[in-house]
Amino acid sequence: MSMANNFLVLLIVGALSLVANLVGYKNAIIDAAPGMAILIAITLAGMIMAKALPGGIPAVAYVVTLGCIMTYPGVPGAAYINACMTKVSFLSLTTPILAYAGIAIGKDLDAFKRTGWRIVVLACVVFTGTFLASTVIAELTLRVLGQI
């Protein structure tokens, strides 16, 4: 997929996320638009880095790293970026992604049927393990920091 197509997809997902943000969280589109533009820019930059830099590192690693660096306290502009991000709800970002996943599964329903019931059991085990591991990590971190 070309960068122009990636950018178009990011714009569509951003627009749908802004609508979901308005409907679900009552954040005005005009208020959330700067945060969404920043998210799209960070994502596009990460995708460009993944293609341009050697090493075969996935784009998601660059996106997360850029996002963390740009929002770290003390980095110039971090306070503004963080203020913009407060207007964009994380769950509103997942709405178009989950819709796309549903369409993709519906398109490949025959392949999904062939996997059978085992995929459901595997998914439940993975979700449970992820939840429990996250809970243990959060508990330990909060105890070390003296928050609980």
PyMOL commands that place a pseudoatom at each C-alpha (Angstrom):
pseudoatom trace, name=CA, resn=MET, resi=1, chain=A, elem=C, hetatm=0, pos=[0.000, 0.000, 0.000]
pseudoatom trace, name=CA, resn=SER, resi=2, chain=A, elem=C, hetatm=0, pos=[1.407, 3.395, -0.964]
pseudoatom trace, name=CA, resn=MET, resi=3, chain=A, elem=C, hetatm=0, pos=[1.892, 6.231, 1.492]
pseudoatom trace, name=CA, resn=ALA, resi=4, chain=A, elem=C, hetatm=0, pos=[-0.890, 8.176, -0.239]
pseudoatom trace, name=CA, resn=ASN, resi=5, chain=A, elem=C, hetatm=0, pos=[-3.300, 5.285, 0.397]
pseudoatom trace, name=CA, resn=ASN, resi=6, chain=A, elem=C, hetatm=0, pos=[-2.084, 4.992, 3.987]
pseudoatom trace, name=CA, resn=PHE, resi=7, chain=A, elem=C, hetatm=0, pos=[-2.681, 8.697, 4.500]
pseudoatom trace, name=CA, resn=LEU, resi=8, chain=A, elem=C, hetatm=0, pos=[-6.174, 8.422, 3.017]
pseudoatom trace, name=CA, resn=VAL, resi=9, chain=A, elem=C, hetatm=0, pos=[-7.016, 5.509, 5.315]
pseudoatom trace, name=CA, resn=LEU, resi=10, chain=A, elem=C, hetatm=0, pos=[-5.683, 7.458, 8.307]
pseudoatom trace, name=CA, resn=LEU, resi=11, chain=A, elem=C, hetatm=0, pos=[-7.859, 10.428, 7.363]
pseudoatom trace, name=CA, resn=ILE, resi=12, chain=A, elem=C, hetatm=0, pos=[-10.954, 8.229, 7.060]
pseudoatom trace, name=CA, resn=VAL, resi=13, chain=A, elem=C, hetatm=0, pos=[-10.292, 6.505, 10.383]
pseudoatom trace, name=CA, resn=GLY, resi=14, chain=A, elem=C, hetatm=0, pos=[-9.600, 9.899, 11.966]
pseudoatom trace, name=CA, resn=ALA, resi=15, chain=A, elem=C, hetatm=0, pos=[-12.866, 11.341, 10.651]
pseudoatom trace, name=CA, resn=LEU, resi=16, chain=A, elem=C, hetatm=0, pos=[-14.856, 8.335, 11.861]
pseudoatom trace, name=CA, resn=SER, resi=17, chain=A, elem=C, hetatm=0, pos=[-13.123, 8.512, 15.226]
pseudoatom trace, name=CA, resn=LEU, resi=18, chain=A, elem=C, hetatm=0, pos=[-14.006, 12.200, 15.553]
pseudoatom trace, name=CA, resn=VAL, resi=19, chain=A, elem=C, hetatm=0, pos=[-17.662, 11.385, 14.912]
pseudoatom trace, name=CA, resn=ALA, resi=20, chain=A, elem=C, hetatm=0, pos=[-17.540, 8.551, 17.469]
pseudoatom trace, name=CA, resn=ASN, resi=21, chain=A, elem=C, hetatm=0, pos=[-15.823, 10.930, 19.891]
pseudoatom trace, name=CA, resn=LEU, resi=22, chain=A, elem=C, hetatm=0, pos=[-18.649, 13.443, 19.411]
pseudoatom trace, name=CA, resn=VAL, resi=23, chain=A, elem=C, hetatm=0, pos=[-21.477, 10.927, 19.729]
pseudoatom trace, name=CA, resn=GLY, resi=24, chain=A, elem=C, hetatm=0, pos=[-20.069, 8.821, 22.547]
pseudoatom trace, name=CA, resn=TYR, resi=25, chain=A, elem=C, hetatm=0, pos=[-18.117, 11.318, 24.614]
pseudoatom trace, name=CA, resn=LYS, resi=26, chain=A, elem=C, hetatm=0, pos=[-19.659, 14.688, 23.695]
pseudoatom trace, name=CA, resn=ASN, resi=27, chain=A, elem=C, hetatm=0, pos=[-16.294, 16.139, 22.659]
pseudoatom trace, name=CA, resn=ALA, resi=28, chain=A, elem=C, hetatm=0, pos=[-16.847, 18.668, 19.882]
pseudoatom trace, name=CA, resn=ILE, resi=29, chain=A, elem=C, hetatm=0, pos=[-15.161, 17.798, 16.608]
pseudoatom trace, name=CA, resn=ILE, resi=30, chain=A, elem=C, hetatm=0, pos=[-13.453, 21.194, 16.474]
pseudoatom trace, name=CA, resn=ASP, resi=31, chain=A, elem=C, hetatm=0, pos=[-11.994, 20.623, 19.971]
pseudoatom trace, name=CA, resn=ALA, resi=32, chain=A, elem=C, hetatm=0, pos=[-10.785, 17.079, 19.218]
pseudoatom trace, name=CA, resn=ALA, resi=33, chain=A, elem=C, hetatm=0, pos=[-9.482, 17.801, 15.693]
pseudoatom trace, name=CA, resn=PRO, resi=34, chain=A, elem=C, hetatm=0, pos=[-6.015, 19.057, 16.784]
pseudoatom trace, name=CA, resn=GLY, resi=35, chain=A, elem=C, hetatm=0, pos=[-5.466, 15.900, 18.855]
pseudoatom trace, name=CA, resn=MET, resi=36, chain=A, elem=C, hetatm=0, pos=[-6.598, 13.705, 15.975]
pseudoatom trace, name=CA, resn=ALA, resi=37, chain=A, elem=C, hetatm=0, pos=[-4.309, 15.580, 13.570]
pseudoatom trace, name=CA, resn=ILE, resi=38, chain=A, elem=C, hetatm=0, pos=[-1.390, 14.962, 15.935]
pseudoatom trace, name=CA, resn=LEU, resi=39, chain=A, elem=C, hetatm=0, pos=[-2.261, 11.267, 16.164]
pseudoatom trace, name=CA, resn=ILE, resi=40, chain=A, elem=C, hetatm=0, pos=[-2.445, 10.989, 12.381]
pseudoatom trace, name=CA, resn=ALA, resi=41, chain=A, elem=C, hetatm=0, pos=[0.891, 12.820, 12.012]
pseudoatom trace, name=CA, resn=ILE, resi=42, chain=A, elem=C, hetatm=0, pos=[2.610, 10.558, 14.561]
pseudoatom trace, name=CA, resn=THR, resi=43, chain=A, elem=C, hetatm=0, pos=[1.182, 7.463, 12.877]
pseudoatom trace, name=CA, resn=LEU, resi=44, chain=A, elem=C, hetatm=0, pos=[2.217, 8.610, 9.413]
pseudoatom trace, name=CA, resn=ALA, resi=45, chain=A, elem=C, hetatm=0, pos=[5.709, 9.489, 10.652]
pseudoatom trace, name=CA, resn=GLY, resi=46, chain=A, elem=C, hetatm=0, pos=[6.053, 6.039, 12.211]
pseudoatom trace, name=CA, resn=MET, resi=47, chain=A, elem=C, hetatm=0, pos=[4.948, 4.379, 8.983]
pseudoatom trace, name=CA, resn=ILE, resi=48, chain=A, elem=C, hetatm=0, pos=[7.450, 6.424, 6.976]
pseudoatom trace, name=CA, resn=MET, resi=49, chain=A, elem=C, hetatm=0, pos=[10.223, 5.544, 9.431]
pseudoatom trace, name=CA, resn=ALA, resi=50, chain=A, elem=C, hetatm=0, pos=[9.389, 1.838, 9.174]
pseudoatom trace, name=CA, resn=LYS, resi=51, chain=A, elem=C, hetatm=0, pos=[9.771, 1.986, 5.384]
pseudoatom trace, name=CA, resn=ALA, resi=52, chain=A, elem=C, hetatm=0, pos=[12.807, 4.280, 5.278]
pseudoatom trace, name=CA, resn=LEU, resi=53, chain=A, elem=C, hetatm=0, pos=[14.969, 2.981, 8.113]
pseudoatom trace, name=CA, resn=PRO, resi=54, chain=A, elem=C, hetatm=0, pos=[16.805, -0.347, 7.963]
pseudoatom trace, name=CA, resn=GLY, resi=55, chain=A, elem=C, hetatm=0, pos=[16.210, -3.166, 10.404]
pseudoatom trace, name=CA, resn=GLY, resi=56, chain=A, elem=C, hetatm=0, pos=[12.694, -4.259, 9.574]
pseudoatom trace, name=CA, resn=ILE, resi=57, chain=A, elem=C, hetatm=0, pos=[11.245, -2.752, 12.751]
pseudoatom trace, name=CA, resn=PRO, resi=58, chain=A, elem=C, hetatm=0, pos=[7.419, -2.661, 12.589]
pseudoatom trace, name=CA, resn=ALA, resi=59, chain=A, elem=C, hetatm=0, pos=[5.727, 0.706, 12.167]
pseudoatom trace, name=CA, resn=VAL, resi=60, chain=A, elem=C, hetatm=0, pos=[3.829, 0.265, 15.432]
pseudoatom trace, name=CA, resn=ALA, resi=61, chain=A, elem=C, hetatm=0, pos=[7.135, 0.331, 17.342]
pseudoatom trace, name=CA, resn=TYR, resi=62, chain=A, elem=C, hetatm=0, pos=[8.044, 3.668, 15.766]
pseudoatom trace, name=CA, resn=VAL, resi=63, chain=A, elem=C, hetatm=0, pos=[4.553, 5.067, 16.374]
pseudoatom trace, name=CA, resn=VAL, resi=64, chain=A, elem=C, hetatm=0, pos=[4.595, 4.124, 20.062]
pseudoatom trace, name=CA, resn=THR, resi=65, chain=A, elem=C, hetatm=0, pos=[8.147, 5.426, 20.515]
pseudoatom trace, name=CA, resn=LEU, resi=66, chain=A, elem=C, hetatm=0, pos=[7.371, 8.736, 18.824]
pseudoatom trace, name=CA, resn=GLY, resi=67, chain=A, elem=C, hetatm=0, pos=[4.172, 9.114, 20.851]
pseudoatom trace, name=CA, resn=CYS, resi=68, chain=A, elem=C, hetatm=0, pos=[5.996, 8.448, 24.113]
pseudoatom trace, name=CA, resn=ILE, resi=69, chain=A, elem=C, hetatm=0, pos=[8.833, 10.839, 23.300]
pseudoatom trace, name=CA, resn=MET, resi=70, chain=A, elem=C, hetatm=0, pos=[6.536, 13.629, 22.142]
pseudoatom trace, name=CA, resn=THR, resi=71, chain=A, elem=C, hetatm=0, pos=[4.357, 13.467, 25.264]
pseudoatom trace, name=CA, resn=TYR, resi=72, chain=A, elem=C, hetatm=0, pos=[7.141, 13.070, 27.812]
pseudoatom trace, name=CA, resn=PRO, resi=73, chain=A, elem=C, hetatm=0, pos=[7.116, 15.958, 30.313]
pseudoatom trace, name=CA, resn=GLY, resi=74, chain=A, elem=C, hetatm=0, pos=[9.888, 18.396, 29.558]
pseudoatom trace, name=CA, resn=VAL, resi=75, chain=A, elem=C, hetatm=0, pos=[9.927, 17.780, 25.815]
pseudoatom trace, name=CA, resn=PRO, resi=76, chain=A, elem=C, hetatm=0, pos=[9.087, 21.035, 24.016]
pseudoatom trace, name=CA, resn=GLY, resi=77, chain=A, elem=C, hetatm=0, pos=[5.423, 20.983, 23.001]
pseudoatom trace, name=CA, resn=ALA, resi=78, chain=A, elem=C, hetatm=0, pos=[4.548, 18.008, 25.199]
pseudoatom trace, name=CA, resn=ALA, resi=79, chain=A, elem=C, hetatm=0, pos=[2.139, 20.021, 27.347]
pseudoatom trace, name=CA, resn=TYR, resi=80, chain=A, elem=C, hetatm=0, pos=[0.263, 21.204, 24.247]
pseudoatom trace, name=CA, resn=ILE, resi=81, chain=A, elem=C, hetatm=0, pos=[0.154, 17.696, 22.761]
pseudoatom trace, name=CA, resn=ASN, resi=82, chain=A, elem=C, hetatm=0, pos=[-1.107, 16.239, 26.042]
pseudoatom trace, name=CA, resn=ALA, resi=83, chain=A, elem=C, hetatm=0, pos=[-3.777, 18.951, 26.276]
pseudoatom trace, name=CA, resn=CYS, resi=84, chain=A, elem=C, hetatm=0, pos=[-4.930, 18.154, 22.741]
pseudoatom trace, name=CA, resn=MET, resi=85, chain=A, elem=C, hetatm=0, pos=[-5.017, 14.421, 23.468]
pseudoatom trace, name=CA, resn=THR, resi=86, chain=A, elem=C, hetatm=0, pos=[-7.373, 14.853, 26.415]
pseudoatom trace, name=CA, resn=LYS, resi=87, chain=A, elem=C, hetatm=0, pos=[-10.128, 15.709, 23.935]
pseudoatom trace, name=CA, resn=VAL, resi=88, chain=A, elem=C, hetatm=0, pos=[-9.749, 12.406, 22.020]
pseudoatom trace, name=CA, resn=SER, resi=89, chain=A, elem=C, hetatm=0, pos=[-11.214, 9.334, 23.708]
pseudoatom trace, name=CA, resn=PHE, resi=90, chain=A, elem=C, hetatm=0, pos=[-9.299, 6.096, 23.241]
pseudoatom trace, name=CA, resn=LEU, resi=91, chain=A, elem=C, hetatm=0, pos=[-12.494, 4.125, 22.772]
pseudoatom trace, name=CA, resn=SER, resi=92, chain=A, elem=C, hetatm=0, pos=[-13.618, 6.422, 19.974]
pseudoatom trace, name=CA, resn=LEU, resi=93, chain=A, elem=C, hetatm=0, pos=[-10.441, 5.416, 18.129]
pseudoatom trace, name=CA, resn=THR, resi=94, chain=A, elem=C, hetatm=0, pos=[-11.352, 1.741, 18.384]
pseudoatom trace, name=CA, resn=THR, resi=95, chain=A, elem=C, hetatm=0, pos=[-14.807, 2.140, 16.814]
pseudoatom trace, name=CA, resn=PRO, resi=96, chain=A, elem=C, hetatm=0, pos=[-13.709, 2.282, 13.148]
pseudoatom trace, name=CA, resn=ILE, resi=97, chain=A, elem=C, hetatm=0, pos=[-10.998, -0.311, 13.737]
pseudoatom trace, name=CA, resn=LEU, resi=98, chain=A, elem=C, hetatm=0, pos=[-13.471, -2.784, 15.228]
pseudoatom trace, name=CA, resn=ALA, resi=99, chain=A, elem=C, hetatm=0, pos=[-15.920, -2.073, 12.416]
pseudoatom trace, name=CA, resn=TYR, resi=100, chain=A, elem=C, hetatm=0, pos=[-13.204, -2.892, 9.899]
pseudoatom trace, name=CA, resn=ALA, resi=101, chain=A, elem=C, hetatm=0, pos=[-12.316, -6.082, 11.794]
pseudoatom trace, name=CA, resn=GLY, resi=102, chain=A, elem=C, hetatm=0, pos=[-15.966, -7.134, 11.732]
pseudoatom trace, name=CA, resn=ILE, resi=103, chain=A, elem=C, hetatm=0, pos=[-16.147, -6.562, 7.991]
pseudoatom trace, name=CA, resn=ALA, resi=104, chain=A, elem=C, hetatm=0, pos=[-12.907, -8.494, 7.457]
pseudoatom trace, name=CA, resn=ILE, resi=105, chain=A, elem=C, hetatm=0, pos=[-14.174, -11.452, 9.491]
pseudoatom trace, name=CA, resn=GLY, resi=106, chain=A, elem=C, hetatm=0, pos=[-17.508, -11.353, 7.689]
pseudoatom trace, name=CA, resn=LYS, resi=107, chain=A, elem=C, hetatm=0, pos=[-15.704, -11.395, 4.358]
pseudoatom trace, name=CA, resn=ASP, resi=108, chain=A, elem=C, hetatm=0, pos=[-13.693, -14.470, 5.377]
pseudoatom trace, name=CA, resn=LEU, resi=109, chain=A, elem=C, hetatm=0, pos=[-16.503, -16.240, 7.224]
pseudoatom trace, name=CA, resn=ASP, resi=110, chain=A, elem=C, hetatm=0, pos=[-15.706, -19.587, 5.581]
pseudoatom trace, name=CA, resn=ALA, resi=111, chain=A, elem=C, hetatm=0, pos=[-12.130, -19.462, 6.860]
pseudoatom trace, name=CA, resn=PHE, resi=112, chain=A, elem=C, hetatm=0, pos=[-13.433, -18.447, 10.295]
pseudoatom trace, name=CA, resn=LYS, resi=113, chain=A, elem=C, hetatm=0, pos=[-15.808, -21.430, 10.309]
pseudoatom trace, name=CA, resn=ARG, resi=114, chain=A, elem=C, hetatm=0, pos=[-12.971, -23.827, 9.451]
pseudoatom trace, name=CA, resn=THR, resi=115, chain=A, elem=C, hetatm=0, pos=[-11.043, -22.790, 12.566]
pseudoatom trace, name=CA, resn=GLY, resi=116, chain=A, elem=C, hetatm=0, pos=[-13.941, -24.104, 14.648]
pseudoatom trace, name=CA, resn=TRP, resi=117, chain=A, elem=C, hetatm=0, pos=[-14.545, -23.804, 18.340]
pseudoatom trace, name=CA, resn=ARG, resi=118, chain=A, elem=C, hetatm=0, pos=[-10.835, -24.048, 19.203]
pseudoatom trace, name=CA, resn=ILE, resi=119, chain=A, elem=C, hetatm=0, pos=[-10.254, -20.431, 18.196]
pseudoatom trace, name=CA, resn=VAL, resi=120, chain=A, elem=C, hetatm=0, pos=[-12.861, -19.292, 20.730]
pseudoatom trace, name=CA, resn=VAL, resi=121, chain=A, elem=C, hetatm=0, pos=[-11.162, -21.247, 23.521]
pseudoatom trace, name=CA, resn=LEU, resi=122, chain=A, elem=C, hetatm=0, pos=[-7.764, -19.908, 22.479]
pseudoatom trace, name=CA, resn=ALA, resi=123, chain=A, elem=C, hetatm=0, pos=[-9.072, -16.332, 22.402]
pseudoatom trace, name=CA, resn=CYS, resi=124, chain=A, elem=C, hetatm=0, pos=[-10.559, -16.709, 25.894]
pseudoatom trace, name=CA, resn=VAL, resi=125, chain=A, elem=C, hetatm=0, pos=[-7.277, -18.079, 27.252]
pseudoatom trace, name=CA, resn=VAL, resi=126, chain=A, elem=C, hetatm=0, pos=[-5.275, -15.257, 25.631]
pseudoatom trace, name=CA, resn=PHE, resi=127, chain=A, elem=C, hetatm=0, pos=[-7.680, -12.570, 26.901]
pseudoatom trace, name=CA, resn=THR, resi=128, chain=A, elem=C, hetatm=0, pos=[-7.661, -14.035, 30.414]
pseudoatom trace, name=CA, resn=GLY, resi=129, chain=A, elem=C, hetatm=0, pos=[-3.881, -14.369, 30.487]
pseudoatom trace, name=CA, resn=THR, resi=130, chain=A, elem=C, hetatm=0, pos=[-3.406, -10.820, 29.224]
pseudoatom trace, name=CA, resn=PHE, resi=131, chain=A, elem=C, hetatm=0, pos=[-5.834, -9.450, 31.798]
pseudoatom trace, name=CA, resn=LEU, resi=132, chain=A, elem=C, hetatm=0, pos=[-4.231, -11.353, 34.675]
pseudoatom trace, name=CA, resn=ALA, resi=133, chain=A, elem=C, hetatm=0, pos=[-0.687, -10.398, 33.643]
pseudoatom trace, name=CA, resn=SER, resi=134, chain=A, elem=C, hetatm=0, pos=[-1.702, -6.745, 33.304]
pseudoatom trace, name=CA, resn=THR, resi=135, chain=A, elem=C, hetatm=0, pos=[-3.345, -6.862, 36.720]
pseudoatom trace, name=CA, resn=VAL, resi=136, chain=A, elem=C, hetatm=0, pos=[-0.256, -8.341, 38.364]
pseudoatom trace, name=CA, resn=ILE, resi=137, chain=A, elem=C, hetatm=0, pos=[2.044, -5.793, 36.702]
pseudoatom trace, name=CA, resn=ALA, resi=138, chain=A, elem=C, hetatm=0, pos=[-0.226, -2.905, 37.725]
pseudoatom trace, name=CA, resn=GLU, resi=139, chain=A, elem=C, hetatm=0, pos=[-0.486, -4.206, 41.286]
pseudoatom trace, name=CA, resn=LEU, resi=140, chain=A, elem=C, hetatm=0, pos=[3.266, -4.569, 41.647]
pseudoatom trace, name=CA, resn=THR, resi=141, chain=A, elem=C, hetatm=0, pos=[3.959, -1.178, 40.100]
pseudoatom trace, name=CA, resn=LEU, resi=142, chain=A, elem=C, hetatm=0, pos=[1.468, 0.586, 42.349]
pseudoatom trace, name=CA, resn=ARG, resi=143, chain=A, elem=C, hetatm=0, pos=[2.860, -1.149, 45.428]
pseudoatom trace, name=CA, resn=VAL, resi=144, chain=A, elem=C, hetatm=0, pos=[6.459, -0.228, 44.525]
pseudoatom trace, name=CA, resn=LEU, resi=145, chain=A, elem=C, hetatm=0, pos=[5.403, 3.398, 43.985]
pseudoatom trace, name=CA, resn=GLY, resi=146, chain=A, elem=C, hetatm=0, pos=[3.548, 3.392, 47.308]
pseudoatom trace, name=CA, resn=GLN, resi=147, chain=A, elem=C, hetatm=0, pos=[0.194, 4.238, 45.729]
pseudoatom trace, name=CA, resn=ILE, resi=148, chain=A, elem=C, hetatm=0, pos=[-1.576, 1.328, 47.451]
for i in range(1, 148): cmd.bond("trace and resi %d" % i, "trace and resi %d" % (i + 1))
show_as sticks, trace
zoom trace
